[in-house]
Amino acid sequence: MLVVDHARHPGLGEPAPSERAESAGLGPHGAASGCPPEQRTDDLGTKTSSPGSGRRGQSSAVAIDIPTDIARKWQEMTDLLAEILRVPAALIMRVEPPEIVVCVSSESMGNPYEPNERARLDTGLYCETVMKTRMPLLVPDASKDERWESSPDVKLGMISYLGFPIAWPTGDIFGTICVLDDRANKYSKTYQALLAQCRDVIEVDLKSIFAFDARLTEEARAKERLEQQVAERTAELRREIAEHEQTEAALRKVAEERRRAEEALRTSQELLRAIIDSSTAIVSVKDIEGRYILVNRRFEELFGITREAIVGKSDDDVFSREHAEALRAFDQRALLAGTALEDEEVMPQDDGVHTYLAIKFPLRDAAGVPYAVGGISTDITERKKIEAERALLLEDEQRARAAAEAAVRMRDDFVSIASHELYTPIAGLKLAVQGLMREATTLPAGAERLAAMAERQCRRLVRLIEDLLNVARIQAGKLELKLGEVDLRALSREVVEDFDVELKQSGSTVTWRADAPVVGMWDRARLEQVVTNLVLNAIKYGRGKPIEISVAAVGDMARLVVADHGIGIDASCVPYIFERFERGVSAQHYGGLGLGLYISRRIVNAHGGSIRVESELGAGAAFIVDLPLRRRRHALPTEVSPPAGGPDEPAG
């Protein structure tokens, strides 16, 4: 509802200026840009008619009643405005010096203004500026402009405003049409034009009302002349009666206004009390001397003192000297800063000292002078404990990670040393077996088969050791490439021929799709490792079914595809299949170190190519290798860098 000022002020009614803004948009005048009451230069005075002008004064216009049908139309108009602009309040205000009246109020949710409510003039209402300047007024956000902070509308929460002046046909001010919002609102040009059109409709209605009233007035004047003699005789008595009635009416009005103000104050205080008492935070207000003015229920519960008992007391009466001095120092910092400050406070409670995140802020009176300091404190004791525990856990995790990294480095060092140490005797054993194979014709029966088996096992052992050595080289960034012209088709056939015995033992056959040589600049030995690993995988997991190998040039890339129709790879394992020691099946059923695909990917990447797998569980797998036919600039390093994550992380 409107806040009423009981002070008497001069009324409205100054005549319109010679030129009136006709456009719906807001002009460049001072009031249109949100001029606050203290910056207005026009004064609201009471208009009187000049002798012989034929125009009635403001008092006559104020006395004209609005017909019911027009009032109903205005009500529908304000309701529609509130709905279209989506604002809580759309009003038609009428000036009746020394007051302004809510003539029509939209029946919209959240509208704090009631029809026929009255307020004294010169109290800082938005509408006063519109009527004084006779210009539209747009206030997008009064909460950001301290010059509007004393406005009764702002105190009701209406922080944005758009209003247009309404004039009688005589040019006297009738009042305003306006919309108000409890949120910031810039009101588009379309909305401004709509409000201006509504103003024009109202002024057309006022013209018809004024014309009708003029006829009634003329008739009344004729009757008045006839009754003048009687009126003169009874004038003195009427004046006495009128004065008595006015006095009684004024007293009744003052009493009603006071009752409304007291009721509004009581309601707002009860609402504020309910809000702060429902909060789990500690809420308090102290005057600038440090004496408590208000505390909430949480304060009472924690510190065992009622709000009635705490009023007028200071922190020294509630807390220890140390805590009281700390709280007082924070209050003073907030007052000196003139703005809200945030800091941590400690307060003693029954179960020990608690830590609070406190916000302190100065409270100012209408003149902007601080008269108190407010505080809102939230208990963050548990959060502080959790943060401390998290820091300890992080420290433990960092120590564990450092230990794991050291263990991985020791493992890699061991693998590198062990691989080199094993390679020497295995190389000698391999030479011995090869010599034995050359003498196989002079050996007893069956020795040739045993020698061939020994040779295959030596070759397998050599591959395993080479895998370990390659991993060590990759981790150390020492995997060198020796580039030369290589026919990928011929290389692939040679590798497959070397596994003739393994293919026969597995029962798999190889189907080729390689119509022409595919030659590129690659490292033959490293590429042979890639093909070997893919072929061995197909033999191992192919379940004796056919293996398909294709070699072809696709654009500027060479493509090698090795596909089997075996057990396939689970979709969840595909993203990790090219990492170190990873495998798509259980190690209990299939041997190997889980390094072949990891090494293959690093070799292919070093050539500037890519390797991927397409697989479906139970339907086999196809490994696809793409290699550039021509060496790309800066794409083929002579040494492969170690994985970015260090020796303990898989290369990505």
Solvent accessible surface area in square Angstrom, and as a share of the most:
residue,aa,sasa,rsa
1,M,79,0.35
2,L,10,0.05
3,V,69,0.40
4,V,38,0.22
5,D,50,0.26
6,H,92,0.41
7,A,49,0.38
8,R,187,0.68
9,H,50,0.22
10,P,76,0.48
11,G,4,0.04
12,L,0,0.00
13,G,1,0.01
14,E,74,0.33
15,P,72,0.45
16,A,42,0.32
17,P,71,0.45
18,S,122,0.79
19,E,149,0.67
20,R,85,0.31
21,A,35,0.27
22,E,141,0.63
23,S,72,0.47
24,A,27,0.21
25,G,23,0.22
26,L,31,0.16
27,G,26,0.25
28,P,136,0.86
29,H,90,0.40
30,G,51,0.49
31,A,4,0.03
32,A,8,0.06
33,S,93,0.60
34,G,9,0.08
35,C,17,0.10
36,P,0,0.00
37,P,37,0.23
38,E,114,0.51
39,Q,92,0.41
40,R,30,0.11
41,T,133,0.77
42,D,67,0.35
43,D,95,0.49
44,L,4,0.02
45,G,14,0.14
46,T,87,0.50
47,K,27,0.11
48,T,111,0.65
49,S,45,0.29
50,S,66,0.43
51,P,139,0.88
52,G,87,0.84
53,S,50,0.32
54,G,82,0.79
55,R,107,0.39
56,R,30,0.11
57,G,16,0.15
58,Q,2,0.01
59,S,87,0.56
60,S,32,0.21
61,A,2,0.02
62,V,30,0.17
63,A,77,0.60
64,I,9,0.04
65,D,121,0.63
66,I,31,0.16
67,P,56,0.35
68,T,96,0.56
69,D,88,0.46
70,I,24,0.12
71,A,36,0.28
72,R,135,0.49
73,K,79,0.34
74,W,0,0.00
75,Q,41,0.18
76,E,109,0.49
77,M,24,0.11
78,T,0,0.00
79,D,44,0.23
80,L,98,0.49
81,L,3,0.02
82,A,4,0.03
83,E,126,0.57
84,I,72,0.37
85,L,6,0.03
86,R,186,0.68
87,V,9,0.05
88,P,16,0.10
89,A,0,0.00
90,A,0,0.00
91,L,4,0.02
92,I,0,0.00
93,M,4,0.02
94,R,17,0.06
95,V,1,0.00
96,E,39,0.18
97,P,44,0.28
98,P,36,0.23
99,E,8,0.03
100,I,0,0.00
101,V,10,0.05
102,V,0,0.00
103,C,32,0.19
104,V,7,0.04
105,S,3,0.02
106,S,5,0.03
107,E,144,0.64
108,S,33,0.22
109,M,186,0.83
110,G,55,0.53
111,N,26,0.14
112,P,31,0.20
113,Y,5,0.02
114,E,95,0.42
115,P,66,0.42
116,N,108,0.56
117,E,13,0.06
118,R,88,0.32
119,A,0,0.00
120,R,19,0.07
121,L,0,0.00
122,D,45,0.23
123,T,24,0.14
124,G,8,0.08
125,L,5,0.02
126,Y,0,0.00
127,C,9,0.05
128,E,1,0.00
129,T,0,0.00
130,V,0,0.00
131,M,3,0.01
132,K,32,0.14
133,T,28,0.16
134,R,21,0.08
135,M,19,0.08
136,P,7,0.05
137,L,0,0.00
138,L,25,0.13
139,V,4,0.03
140,P,52,0.33
141,D,26,0.14
142,A,1,0.01
143,S,73,0.47
144,K,174,0.74
145,D,32,0.16
146,E,135,0.61
147,R,100,0.36
148,W,3,0.01
149,E,80,0.36
150,S,55,0.36
151,S,2,0.01
152,P,7,0.04
153,D,7,0.03
154,V,28,0.16
155,K,130,0.55
156,L,47,0.23
157,G,29,0.28
158,M,7,0.03
159,I,32,0.16
160,S,0,0.00
161,Y,0,0.00
162,L,0,0.00
163,G,0,0.00
164,F,1,0.00
165,P,6,0.04
166,I,0,0.00
167,A,12,0.09
168,W,7,0.02
169,P,59,0.37
170,T,19,0.11
171,G,16,0.16
172,D,0,0.00
173,I,4,0.02
174,F,1,0.00
175,G,0,0.00
176,T,0,0.00
177,I,1,0.00
178,C,0,0.00
179,V,0,0.00
180,L,3,0.02
181,D,2,0.01
182,D,73,0.38
183,R,153,0.56
184,A,64,0.50
185,N,31,0.16
186,K,163,0.69
187,Y,6,0.02
188,S,58,0.37
189,K,138,0.58
190,T,100,0.58
191,Y,55,0.21
192,Q,8,0.03
193,A,33,0.26
194,L,48,0.24
195,L,0,0.00
196,A,4,0.03
197,Q,111,0.50
198,C,14,0.08
199,R,13,0.05
200,D,67,0.35
201,V,62,0.36
202,I,0,0.00
203,E,24,0.11
204,V,95,0.54
205,D,14,0.07
206,L,0,0.00
207,K,119,0.50
208,S,64,0.41
209,I,8,0.04
210,F,29,0.12
211,A,49,0.38
212,F,109,0.45
213,D,27,0.14
214,A,40,0.31
215,R,140,0.51
216,L,82,0.41
217,T,33,0.19
218,E,101,0.45
219,E,113,0.51
220,A,55,0.43
221,R,109,0.40
222,A,42,0.33
223,K,124,0.52
224,E,111,0.50
225,R,154,0.56
226,L,151,0.75
227,E,81,0.36
228,Q,94,0.42
229,Q,123,0.55
230,V,83,0.48
231,A,36,0.28
232,E,112,0.50
233,R,189,0.69
234,T,46,0.27
235,A,28,0.22
236,E,113,0.50
237,L,106,0.53
238,R,141,0.52
239,R,136,0.50
240,E,100,0.45
241,I,84,0.43
242,A,38,0.29
243,E,107,0.48
244,H,112,0.50
245,E,98,0.44
246,Q,124,0.55
247,T,76,0.44
248,E,69,0.31
249,A,45,0.35
250,A,52,0.40
251,L,118,0.59
252,R,150,0.55
253,K,67,0.29
254,V,77,0.44
255,A,62,0.48
256,E,58,0.26
257,E,19,0.08
258,R,153,0.56
259,R,121,0.44
260,R,95,0.35
261,A,56,0.43
262,E,84,0.38
263,E,72,0.32
264,A,39,0.30
265,L,102,0.51
266,R,130,0.48
267,T,80,0.46
268,S,57,0.37
269,Q,102,0.45
270,E,105,0.47
271,L,110,0.55
272,L,97,0.48
273,R,73,0.27
274,A,56,0.43
275,I,104,0.53
276,I,18,0.09
277,D,14,0.07
278,S,90,0.58
279,S,41,0.27
280,T,118,0.69
281,A,10,0.08
282,I,6,0.03
283,V,19,0.11
284,S,12,0.08
285,V,27,0.15
286,K,7,0.03
287,D,26,0.13
288,I,83,0.42
289,E,114,0.51
290,G,16,0.15
291,R,112,0.41
292,Y,7,0.02
293,I,81,0.41
294,L,41,0.20
295,V,0,0.00
296,N,0,0.00
297,R,114,0.42
298,R,80,0.29
299,F,5,0.02
300,E,37,0.16
301,E,108,0.49
302,L,30,0.15
303,F,35,0.14
304,G,71,0.69
305,I,35,0.18
306,T,73,0.42
307,R,42,0.15
308,E,131,0.59
309,A,46,0.35
310,I,0,0.00
311,V,84,0.48
312,G,43,0.41
313,K,80,0.34
314,S,28,0.18
315,D,4,0.02
316,D,78,0.40
317,D,87,0.45
318,V,39,0.22
319,F,18,0.08
320,S,58,0.38
321,R,191,0.70
322,E,132,0.59
323,H,28,0.12
324,A,0,0.00
325,E,78,0.35
326,A,59,0.46
327,L,7,0.03
328,R,82,0.30
329,A,54,0.42
330,F,7,0.03
331,D,7,0.04
332,Q,75,0.33
333,R,111,0.40
334,A,0,0.00
335,L,31,0.15
336,L,155,0.77
337,A,53,0.41
338,G,28,0.27
339,T,76,0.44
340,A,57,0.44
341,L,47,0.23
342,E,112,0.50
343,D,58,0.30
344,E,81,0.36
345,E,15,0.07
346,V,74,0.43
347,M,11,0.05
348,P,44,0.28
349,Q,30,0.13
350,D,152,0.79
351,D,112,0.58
352,G,34,0.33
353,V,90,0.52
354,H,29,0.13
355,T,24,0.14
356,Y,3,0.01
357,L,46,0.23
358,A,0,0.00
359,I,67,0.34
360,K,9,0.04
361,F,54,0.22
362,P,17,0.11
363,L,48,0.24
364,R,110,0.40
365,D,62,0.32
366,A,77,0.60
367,A,87,0.67
368,G,24,0.23
369,V,87,0.50
370,P,42,0.27
371,Y,109,0.41
372,A,0,0.00
373,V,4,0.02
374,G,1,0.01
375,G,4,0.04
376,I,70,0.36
377,S,4,0.03
378,T,66,0.38
379,D,56,0.29
380,I,9,0.05
381,T,19,0.11
382,E,114,0.51
383,R,119,0.43
384,K,75,0.32
385,K,105,0.45
386,I,87,0.44
387,E,76,0.34
388,A,56,0.44
389,E,101,0.45
390,R,145,0.53
391,A,60,0.46
392,L,112,0.56
393,L,121,0.60
394,L,98,0.49
395,E,85,0.38
396,D,65,0.34
397,E,88,0.39
398,Q,100,0.45
399,R,135,0.49
400,A,64,0.50
401,R,120,0.44
402,A,56,0.44
403,A,64,0.50
404,A,55,0.43
405,E,49,0.22
406,A,37,0.29
407,A,58,0.45
408,V,27,0.16
409,R,116,0.42
410,M,139,0.62
411,R,91,0.33
412,D,18,0.10
413,D,86,0.45
414,F,140,0.58
415,V,24,0.14
416,S,30,0.19
417,I,109,0.56
418,A,23,0.18
419,S,0,0.00
420,H,102,0.45
421,E,117,0.52
422,L,89,0.44
423,Y,81,0.31
424,T,101,0.59
425,P,78,0.49
426,I,17,0.09
427,A,37,0.29
428,G,39,0.38
429,L,90,0.45
430,K,57,0.24
431,L,120,0.60
432,A,64,0.50
433,V,11,0.06
434,Q,56,0.25
435,G,20,0.19
436,L,77,0.38
437,M,55,0.25
438,R,183,0.67
439,E,97,0.43
440,A,11,0.08
441,T,131,0.76
442,T,107,0.62
443,L,53,0.26
444,P,101,0.64
445,A,112,0.87
446,G,41,0.40
447,A,23,0.18
448,E,100,0.45
449,R,151,0.55
450,L,102,0.51
451,A,3,0.02
452,A,26,0.20
453,M,77,0.35
454,A,38,0.29
455,E,44,0.20
456,R,52,0.19
457,Q,97,0.43
458,C,7,0.04
459,R,68,0.25
460,R,123,0.45
461,L,73,0.36
462,V,15,0.08
463,R,52,0.19
464,L,54,0.27
465,I,3,0.02
466,E,60,0.27
467,D,22,0.11
468,L,35,0.17
469,L,10,0.05
470,N,2,0.01
471,V,5,0.03
472,A,16,0.12
473,R,83,0.30
474,I,0,0.00
475,Q,18,0.08
476,A,60,0.46
477,G,9,0.08
478,K,129,0.55
479,L,0,0.00
480,E,83,0.37
481,L,15,0.08
482,K,154,0.65
483,L,50,0.25
484,G,26,0.25
485,E,143,0.64
486,V,5,0.03
487,D,34,0.17
488,L,0,0.00
489,R,56,0.20
490,A,39,0.30
491,L,1,0.00
492,S,0,0.00
493,R,94,0.34
494,E,79,0.35
495,V,2,0.01
496,V,12,0.07
497,E,123,0.55
498,D,79,0.41
499,F,4,0.02
500,D,65,0.34
501,V,60,0.35
502,E,35,0.16
503,L,17,0.08
504,K,149,0.63
505,Q,124,0.55
506,S,38,0.24
507,G,49,0.47
508,S,7,0.04
509,T,87,0.51
510,V,36,0.20
511,T,66,0.39
512,W,59,0.21
513,R,134,0.49
514,A,11,0.09
515,D,143,0.74
516,A,54,0.42
517,P,80,0.50
518,V,8,0.04
519,V,72,0.42
520,G,4,0.04
521,M,78,0.35
522,W,1,0.01
523,D,8,0.04
524,R,102,0.37
525,A,65,0.51
526,R,37,0.13
527,L,1,0.01
528,E,67,0.30
529,Q,33,0.15
530,V,1,0.00
531,V,1,0.01
532,T,17,0.10
533,N,18,0.09
534,L,1,0.01
535,V,1,0.00
536,L,42,0.21
537,N,29,0.15
538,A,2,0.02
539,I,18,0.09
540,K,84,0.35
541,Y,40,0.15
542,G,0,0.00
543,R,128,0.47
544,G,26,0.25
545,K,87,0.37
546,P,67,0.42
547,I,1,0.00
548,E,49,0.22
549,I,2,0.01
550,S,17,0.11
551,V,2,0.01
552,A,48,0.37
553,A,61,0.47
554,V,72,0.41
555,G,73,0.70
556,D,89,0.46
557,M,36,0.16
558,A,0,0.00
559,R,77,0.28
560,L,2,0.01
561,V,27,0.15
562,V,3,0.02
563,A,15,0.12
564,D,12,0.06
565,H,74,0.33
566,G,0,0.00
567,I,31,0.16
568,G,5,0.05
569,I,16,0.08
570,D,52,0.27
571,A,85,0.66
572,S,77,0.50
573,C,39,0.23
574,V,46,0.27
575,P,93,0.58
576,Y,127,0.48
577,I,7,0.04
578,F,21,0.09
579,E,27,0.12
580,R,17,0.06
581,F,88,0.37
582,E,77,0.34
583,R,56,0.21
584,G,21,0.20
585,V,34,0.20
586,S,54,0.35
587,A,67,0.52
588,Q,167,0.74
589,H,141,0.63
590,Y,56,0.21
591,G,43,0.41
592,G,39,0.37
593,L,70,0.35
594,G,19,0.18
595,L,1,0.01
596,G,19,0.18
597,L,18,0.09
598,Y,0,0.00
599,I,0,0.00
600,S,0,0.00
601,R,28,0.10
602,R,27,0.10
603,I,0,0.00
604,V,0,0.00
605,N,60,0.31
606,A,5,0.04
607,H,0,0.00
608,G,19,0.18
609,G,13,0.13
610,S,56,0.36
611,I,17,0.08
612,R,98,0.36
613,V,17,0.10
614,E,97,0.43
615,S,38,0.24
616,E,121,0.54
617,L,116,0.58
618,G,45,0.43
619,A,58,0.45
620,G,5,0.05
621,A,8,0.06
622,A,21,0.16
623,F,10,0.04
624,I,13,0.07
625,V,1,0.00
626,D,12,0.06
627,L,1,0.01
628,P,5,0.03
629,L,35,0.17
630,R,187,0.68
631,R,123,0.45
632,R,107,0.39
633,R,209,0.76
634,H,179,0.80
635,A,29,0.22
636,L,7,0.03
637,P,65,0.41
638,T,92,0.53
639,E,81,0.36
640,V,10,0.06
641,S,78,0.51
642,P,64,0.40
643,P,8,0.05
644,A,117,0.91
645,G,32,0.31
646,G,22,0.21
647,P,45,0.28
648,D,39,0.20
649,E,60,0.27
650,P,73,0.46
651,A,1,0.01
652,G,90,0.87
